[in-house]
């Protein structure tokens, strides 16, 4: 089968989402090409060696890639982000859809439904719509757009794209339930979980130097790695740290990454004298993985919002792929995933008291019990969440869409 992947972000280095999927499909005998924009994620600045032009073809790891222009932006500005999405949507529909080679099926990442429409109407290529974020819901949850006047046309456009798609895939059962409530036929929707960057997140031995450094901090060290923004609501860590300090618990939280909330959190930790909360410098994924492998457990948290009950944060897959135990402040689908895998302790999101309880509960486990949690997560990942598993499910979906 000839497959076209339409994704706004495809970096020149093998990106764990786009190029590895293309390679996996090629290994199964398919011909794959990619339609994308000029690389500018996550900084919003076009990568060195590129400049925005009408189109550019290149080969990445053996995959044919066609780039079309877009407005580079990844700021907190609603206008900048809107221009980024809209410019790629228009250029991929008006320019890219006509320049890509013939295909049997297109795999289109939301919210870019316009190229899917062009490919279907004018080139006779059916498309599968991949839903990674529910629009307009995610715009409101991220506080990017709050006006109903602006959100209403986005909702209408999404419903139109859902109707036009031959098939739809979503990342959780909750997403599927919401789309069914919005009138999408259940038989049209398939759940395909996201996978981790398997070139970075895999089982590895703890780094002796990092392990020794952690042990100087506390006997039990919990690490969070990733964005520190409002959706992550990491004030819960400070609340838990205060409670654990009051009990003289030998447990330390380590926060690694960037984000709009990091500076405020650092100031709060300093003001409150919380020596059991420490900040680590942001690092490339490979270096971050060394840190994660040396921690006792890995921590994930999302604010208690209705939208997050059907969201599965990608770091859960990464942590499971590394065979590390989890302490997860999540609800809904993400909590159910951790429980099914038996890979960690789930607590009520937004509750510092419950996080402190979960931390004490983990600290009471033996080394063997902690290792069993990590092993269970890795086993579940390989059977249900890996790239290999996702590629097989996508191919089944493409076959249905192509009939």
N, C-alpha and C positions, 0 to 999 in steps of 0.2 A: 504494500500500500504506500502511496505517496502522501506524506504528512507534512503540513505546514504549521509551525508553531508561531503564534503571534503574541509577543510579549514585549511590554514597553522597556523593560530593563534586561539587557543581556550584556554583561561586561566582557571585555576582550579576554581576560583570563577565564578559564572554565568556571562559570558560575554554577553553583551547586543545583540550581533549579532548572535552568534552561538547557545548557549544553550536556550535562550528564543525562538528562531525560532523553535528549536527542540521540546521544550515543547508545543508550539502552535500547531505544526503538530501532536504531540501525543494526545493532547486534542481533535483533530478532528478525532481520530481513527487510526492514522498511527503508524507504528513501525519505530523508528528512531535510527540510530547509527551515530557516528562521527569518521572520520579519520583525524588526525591532527598531529602537531609536538610537541616537548617539549616546554613548555611555556617560552618565552624569550622576548616577546614584552611588552612595547616599549623600554626597556633599552638595549636589546641585550645580557642580562645575564640570564642564566637558573635560574628559580625560586628556592628559597630555598625549600628543600625537594624533588627535582627532580635531576636526573642526566641522561645525554643522554645515552640511551641503545638501543638495537636492536628493542625492542618494549615494550610497557607497556599498560595494560588495566586498566581502572578505571571507576567509576561511578560518574558522576557529576550531582547532582540534578535529579537523576533517569535516566540519559541518558548514554548509553554505549559508552565509548570513547576509541579509540585505538590510541596510540601515537607511532610515528616512528621517527628515528633520523634525525637531521638537524644540520647545522652549525649555532650556535647562533650569530646573528649580526643584529644591526639596526643602524649602524653608517652612516656617510656621505660618507664613502668609497665605491666607485662603486664595488670594488673587494669583499669587505665584504658582501655587499647586494646581489651581484650576487651569491656568494657561499651560502648565506642563502636561496635564492629562489631555486637555482639549487639542493641543497642537499635535500630539502624537496620534490621537484618534482621527483627526482630519487628514494628516499626511499619510498615515498607513492606509486609510480608506481611499483617498484620492490618488496618491502616488504609488504606494506599496502594493496595493491589491492588484494593480495592473502590471507590475514589473516582476512579481514573483513567478516562478515557474509553475507549470500545471500541477495540480494536487488533487487527491481524492477526498481529503478531509482537512479541515482547518481546526486547530486547537487554539482557542482565543481566550486569553486571560482577561478577566473583568478588571476595570469597568469598560474596557475598549470593545464595545459591541459594534461600533461603526464599521471597522474593517470586516467583521463577520458578515454584516448585512451586504456590503459591497461584493464580497466574495460569493455569497449565496445568490444574490439577484443577478449579477452581471457576468459571473464566471461559472456559475452552477456548482460551486463547491460548498457542501453543507458544513456547518461548524458546530463544534462542541464548545460550550461556554463554561469556563472554569471559574468558580466563585471562591475567591480568597477573602473577600470582605463584602459584607452586605451593605450595599448602597441603597438609599442615603443614610442608613442607620449609623454606619461607621463615621461618617462626616460629623454627625451630631455628637457621637460619643467622644470623638477626638477634639471637640470644641472648634472645629474648623469652620463649620457653618451652622448657624442656629435658626436662621430665618425660614419659616415654613414656605414663604413665597419662593425661596431659592431651592429648597429641598423637594418641593412638589414636582417640578419638571424632571428632576433626576429620578424620582420614583417612577414616573411615567415611562421614561426612557428605559429603565431597567426592566420593567414589565414587558415592554416591546421586544427587548433583546431576548428575554426568557422565552417569549412566544416564538420568535424566529429561529432560535437555536434548535438543532436536531436533537441534541441531548445536553444535559447540564450535569456537571460534577461539582460537589461541594466537599468541604474538609471535615464536616462533622454531621452527626445525626440531627443536631439542633438546627443547623442551617437547612437541612432538608425539610424539617418540620415547618420552619418559617416560610419557605418557598411554597410548600403545599398549602399553607394557610393563605397565601397570596394568589392562589389559583393555578399554580403550576402542577400539572399531572404528576402523581407520585412515580409512575413508571418511567417518566422522562428523566428522573434525577438519580444519580449514583453517588455514593459516598466514597471518596478516595482520600485517605489521610496523607498529609504532607510527610516528607522524609527529612532526615538531617543531611548536612554536608558530610558525606561518608568519607571524604578524603581528609577530613579534619577530626571529626568526632567519631572515634572508635576506641575500643578498650585499650588502655595503655597503663603502664606501671607508674606509680607516683614518682615525681621528681624528688630525689633525696634532699636537695637544698631547699626546695619549696616546702616539703613536709616538715623539715626541721624548723623553718621559719614559722610555719603555722603552729607547731607544738610549743613554740615560745610564747605564742599569743594565748593559747588555751588548750585544754585537753580535747575539746570538741570544737571543730571549726566548720562553719556553714558558709558557703559561698554563693553569692548572687552575681551573675554576669549578664550584662545586656543594658538596654536603654533604661534610664532613670527619668521617667516622665510621669505625667499625671495618671495615665492608665495603670502604671505599675504600683502606685500608691505606697511607696516604700516607707512612709511614716510608721507603718505597722512594725517595721524592724526596730525603730527607736522605742516604741511602746514596749515591745517584748524585751528589749535590752534593759530597760529600766527595771522591769519585773525580775529578770534573771539576776541583775546586779543586786537587787534587794535580798535575793535568796542566796547570794554568793555562789551562784552556779558558774562552773568553769566552762562557759560556752561563749564563743565569739562569732560575730557576724562580719563577713568581709564583702564589701560591695565594689564591684568592678564594672566600669563602663562609663558612658557619657549620658547626657540628657539635660533637659531643661530644669530638672529638679535637683541635680547633683550639688550645685553650689549651696542651695538653701539647706539641703540635708547635711552637708558638711558643717555649715555654721551651727545648725541645731545640735549636732553631736558634740561639737566643741563647747557650745554654751552650756550643755547639760553634763559635760564631763563624762561622756559614755565611752570609757576605754574598751568596752566589749563590742564596739562597732568601729570598724576600720575600713578605709577606702583604698582601693588598689587602682593603679593607673590603667587607663584603657589600653588594650593591646590587640594586635591582629589575631584573627581566629586561631591560628596554630599555637600562638603563645598563650592565648586564653585557655585553650584546651589543656595545656600543661598545668595551669593553675587548677582547673576543674578536676583533673585527675588526682591532684594532691590533696583535695579537700576531703573531709569526712562525709559530708552530704552536700547536695546542691539544692538551692532554694529558688522557688518561683512564686510569684504573687501577681494577681490582678485585682483591681478595685472591684468592690461588689456592685456591679452594674448588670442590668438584664442582658445586654448584648454580649457580655463576657461569659455568660452562662452557656452560650453555644459556640464559644471560641476556644480553640486549643492553641495556646502559645507555642511557637516553634521550638523554644528552648526545652520543652518537655521531651520532644523526640531526640534532641541533641544529647540531653542528659541520659536518657535511656540507652542511646546508641553507645555511650561511653561506659556503660555498665556501672553507673553511679547511683546510689540511693537518693531519693527525692524527699524534700519537705515542701509540700505544695499548698499554697493558699489560693485555691481555685474552687469553682463550683460547677455544676452542670456537667457538660460533656467532658471537659478536661479532668474534673475530679473522678468521673466514672472511668476514664481511661487509666488513670493512675491506680485506681482500685482494681480494675480488671487485670492489669499487669502485675499487681502485687509488688510494686517497686518502691513504695515509699509511704509516707504519712501525710494524710490530707487534713487540713484544718480550715476553719471558716474564714474566708477572705475578709480583710478589714479588721480582724480581731487580734490585737497585740497579745491579749491574754491567751487566746488559743494557740498563737504561734509559740509563746513561751512554753505552754503545755506540750506542744509537739516537739519542741527542741529538747525538753527534759526527757520525753518519751524516747526520742532517738538516742540521747546520751546514755540511757539505761540499757541499750541493746549491746550484746556481745559483738566482738569483731566478726564472728561467724554469721550472726544474724544480719549484720549490716551488709556483709558480702552477699548474702542470699537475696537481699532486696535488689542489689545492683544486678545480680545474675538474672533474676526474674525479669527485670526491665529490658535487659539486652535480648533475652530469648523472645520476649513479646515483640520487641522492635523488629527482629529479623523475620518473624512470622507474619506480622501485620502492618508494619510501618515503613519498611525498607523501600529503597528506590526500585529494587527488583520486583517487589510486590505491587507497587504503584504502577509501574510500566505495564505489567500484565493486565491490571484492571483497566488502564487506559485503552489498551489494545482491544479488549472486549467491548468497551464503550464505543470506540471508533468503528468497529465492525457493525454494531447496531445502528450507528448514525449514518453509515454509508449505504445501508440497504434502501 
